[in-house]
Amino acid sequence: MPPKRKGPLQLVKREVDEIRKQVDSLVKDVQSQDGSTEDSFRRCQEVQMSAEKTLKRLKKLTKADELAPVGNYDQRKQEEERRLQDMLERINTLSLELSPPGPSTTAGDVSKEDGEDNEDEDDDDDDEDESDDDDDDDDKEEKQALKPPSQSGPRIYTVLSDFKGEQEGDLSVQRGEVLRIIRMTTDGWWLAQDSKGNRGVVPKTYLKMGSGVGDEGEDEDDDNDEDDEKDNSNDENEEEESEEEEDQDDEELTDDKEKQSGTSHSNWGTVRKALTELDATDVLSAMGAIPSGFRPSTLNKLLVEEGVAYRGSHYVQPELSQSQLSFSDLFLDPDTGRVRARQVRICVCFTLWSCRMIPTPGVGVQVLSRHIRLCAFNGTQVLSNIHTVRATYNSKSPKTWSFSPKMTGILPALLDGDCFLRCNSASPNLGILFELGVTFIRNSTGERGDLSCGWAFLKLTDDAGNPLPNRTYELPVNGGTPYEKDVTVEASVTRGSPAGVFQQLLQARRQPKLLVKIKSVNSRIRAQLSLLPNSLLHCLSCVHLLALHRQLLTDTLLMDRPTMQNADLICNPVLSTFPELLDQPDLLDALRSAWLDAEIHMSRAHKRDLSYLKQEFVKVYMSSVYFLLHSPSLPCHRWADPPSEEQRARVIYSTLDALKHTQHTTGQSGGPEVFLDPMHQHLAFDVSELTFDLLCVAR
């Protein structure tokens, strides 16, 4: 019997296992100091390139590539991606530890080694360089005069004059000191690191490219070049030119071009790549400007780097079954013609009350948003979309966050702390992960960043598997990331063993806490929740809109299609654009407001008539948010950008008022005359506005 062929995912899993063995072996050798540092650094680079290549191939895999059906394909793929990401983090950390230290007593050895490597590489290119050698002799001499030191590359600079830091975050330096530039910014203040490891910003006008050690080496190289010219030997000149071109390419070319060239320039290329990926959060952490226990936001990183994979707009789309010929969470009740209600393992409604004793970021930063990002979590992976609720902040009580403020009109969905979670995972550790975070901007450089102020976890079942009772839970806020253990957030008093009961009570009151209340809802909301997807986390105030969208999906996909195997484009502007509203809460609020106005004028009979509700919902949608989505005056949605948020609010409500006035004048809503009115501008027509592509959006 022939051996069973392995699928692509299983082959990648074997590669990940092999890479893990290589990483463990490398770490063990480094800790035991078995072998030279140069050899360990070379092995580290090889493993890093192999891991990145495997990760890139893994991300391109789909379930359709498999030779046979694979159960829990997405979960297995995510597990392998997480394993590779963890190994890459270990490799990057190890690479920085093993990387050349820059100008020091060992700089000459590093230069020599790089030079030998470059000689081997340049020998392959001698034939090509010789053809242009006669035409470019003068250019070579000019370039060599400006050539940066080979052992440091273009990121090593010498201080021209003393500079004393004027505010927090500046790096005080003295003339002649050698600095490694971590990040160059357009405002002229560059992030640098001195020989002692101190980091801060320095004005670029105080810096000169190169170092004292490199300059001496450069002079020696020039002397050798002159001697070689006297001996009528052009080999050394060609090697110098190739080495110079490699240094320039290393700074100017993108990562893709570097990979295509297949040339290993120098060890500094890896170091520079790692250092330039630092963001404002890493810089402030290194400077000690943020409290202990704070970390770069884990959930924000998923939202930014994973595209739509963790957004609500992805989770409201229909989910295909394993055969991909039907749906696993969307069914029609033939007796009523409505979407069939479905019960899931976990369906819980809860309220965010407040956060207490949350430390504030240090000086030098302006906080743009205080918020909580929450999702279903089982201790290892995110199992739902990531939902964000913004906190209300009072400057008189800076360490207390509150939610759902009382206000006139409709409470914005972004501020609404009343949420629901539907999840069909069978994990015994399933719960809700709460990540407290701030979005900030650094005053000196204008860099934005997202910081986690701690996290809390509420397991939704007890040890026996029974759901938690409805009551208020006081959750401790842990520091670090959800994957770190025993990391504390900076508090007013240190943790320890207080002597008395009073001290224990006082200390407990000063520890960061999150208050969450699990509650019950009425039968109407429960019925609407049962129509929603198997996995979704959102605010309760939008349940009725999500349920109507679900009914429209059912009609279009299960009743109006010619056959269940038909996957042609469907003309339906509501279905094609509605998911975008879950990523733009202000537009979702605009739809809620417009629908509330429409419901006020409905009779009780109309409110019970589903066909009438669907028709009115389409009309209201087309004459409100659909028009706004394609309005040229509405700026793009950007998270935690106050000027943009204010401008969007003005455009949204002024447009809604104008459209409302047009409806009262004509007596109709959602008609084509709204889009033809010269008073209302509209973006150029795009067919994607109207087409619902099932194959592209289905999960």
Stockholm file with secondary structure:
# STOCKHOLM 1.0

chainA/1-699         MPPKRKGPLQLVKREVDEIRKQVDSLVKDVQSQDGSTEDSFRRCQEVQMSAEKTLKRLKKLTKADELAPVGNYDQRKQEEERRLQDMLERINTLSLELSPPGPSTTAGDVSKEDGEDNEDEDDDDDDEDESDDDDDDDDKEEKQALKPPSQSGPRIYTVLSDFKGEQEGDLSVQRGEVLRIIRMTTDGWWLAQDSKGNRGVVPKTYLKMGSGVGDEGEDEDDDNDEDDEKDNSNDENEEEESEEEEDQDDEELTDDKEKQSGTSHSNWGTVRKALTELDATDVLSAMGAIPSGFRPSTLNKLLVEEGVAYRGSHYVQPELSQSQLSFSDLFLDPDTGRVRARQVRICVCFTLWSCRMIPTPGVGVQVLSRHIRLCAFNGTQVLSNIHTVRATYNSKSPKTWSFSPKMTGILPALLDGDCFLRCNSASPNLGILFELGVTFIRNSTGERGDLSCGWAFLKLTDDAGNPLPNRTYELPVNGGTPYEKDVTVEASVTRGSPAGVFQQLLQARRQPKLLVKIKSVNSRIRAQLSLLPNSLLHCLSCVHLLALHRQLLTDTLLMDRPTMQNADLICNPVLSTFPELLDQPDLLDALRSAWLDAEIHMSRAHKRDLSYLKQEFVKVYMSSVYFLLHSPSLPCHRWADPPSEEQRARVIYSTLDALKHTQHTTGQSGGPEVFLDPMHQHLAFDVSELTFDLLCVAR
#=GR chainA/1-699 SS CCCCCCCHHHHHHHHHHHHHHHHHHHHHHHHTTCSCHHHHHHHHHHHHHHHHHHHHHHHHCCGGGCSSCCTTHHHHHHHHHHHHHHHHHHHHHHHHHHSCCSSSTTHHHHHHHHHHHHHHHHHTTHHHHHHTTTTTHHHHHHHHHTCCCTTTGGGEEEECSCBCCCSTTBCCBCTTCEEEEEECCTTSEEEEECTTSCEEEEEGGGEEESCHHHHHHHHHHHHHHHHHHHTTCCHHHHHHHHHHHHHHHHHHSCHHHHHHHTCCCCHHHHHHHHHHTCCHHHHHHHHTCSCTTCEECHHHHHHHHSTTTTSHHHHTSCCBCTTSSSBSSCCEETTTTEECCCCCSEEEEEEEEEEESCCCCCTTEEEEEEEEEEEEECSSSBCSCCEEEECEECTTSTTCEECSCCCSSCCCGGGCCEEEEEECCCCTTCEEEEEEEEEEEETTTCCEEEEEEEEEEEESBCTTSCBCCSSEEEEECBCSCTTCCSCCCCCSSCCSCCSSHHHHHHHHHTSCEEEEEEECCCHHHHHHHTTSCSSEEEEGGGHHHHHHHHHHHHIIIIISSSSTTCCCCEECHHHHHGGGGGGCHHHHHHHHHHHHHHHHTCCHHHHHCHHHHHHHHHHHHHTTHHHHHTCTTSCCCCTTCHHHHHHHHHHHHHHHHHHHHHHHHHSCSSCTHHHHCTTSCCCCCCGGGTEECHHHHCC
#=GC SS_cons         CCCCCCCHHHHHHHHHHHHHHHHHHHHHHHHTTCSCHHHHHHHHHHHHHHHHHHHHHHHHCCGGGCSSCCTTHHHHHHHHHHHHHHHHHHHHHHHHHHSCCSSSTTHHHHHHHHHHHHHHHHHTTHHHHHHTTTTTHHHHHHHHHTCCCTTTGGGEEEECSCBCCCSTTBCCBCTTCEEEEEECCTTSEEEEECTTSCEEEEEGGGEEESCHHHHHHHHHHHHHHHHHHHTTCCHHHHHHHHHHHHHHHHHHSCHHHHHHHTCCCCHHHHHHHHHHTCCHHHHHHHHTCSCTTCEECHHHHHHHHSTTTTSHHHHTSCCBCTTSSSBSSCCEETTTTEECCCCCSEEEEEEEEEEESCCCCCTTEEEEEEEEEEEEECSSSBCSCCEEEECEECTTSTTCEECSCCCSSCCCGGGCCEEEEEECCCCTTCEEEEEEEEEEEETTTCCEEEEEEEEEEEESBCTTSCBCCSSEEEEECBCSCTTCCSCCCCCSSCCSCCSSHHHHHHHHHTSCEEEEEEECCCHHHHHHHTTSCSSEEEEGGGHHHHHHHHHHHHIIIIISSSSTTCCCCEECHHHHHGGGGGGCHHHHHHHHHHHHHHHHTCCHHHHHCHHHHHHHHHHHHHTTHHHHHTCTTSCCCCTTCHHHHHHHHHHHHHHHHHHHHHHHHHSCSSCTHHHHCTTSCCCCCCGGGTEECHHHHCC
//
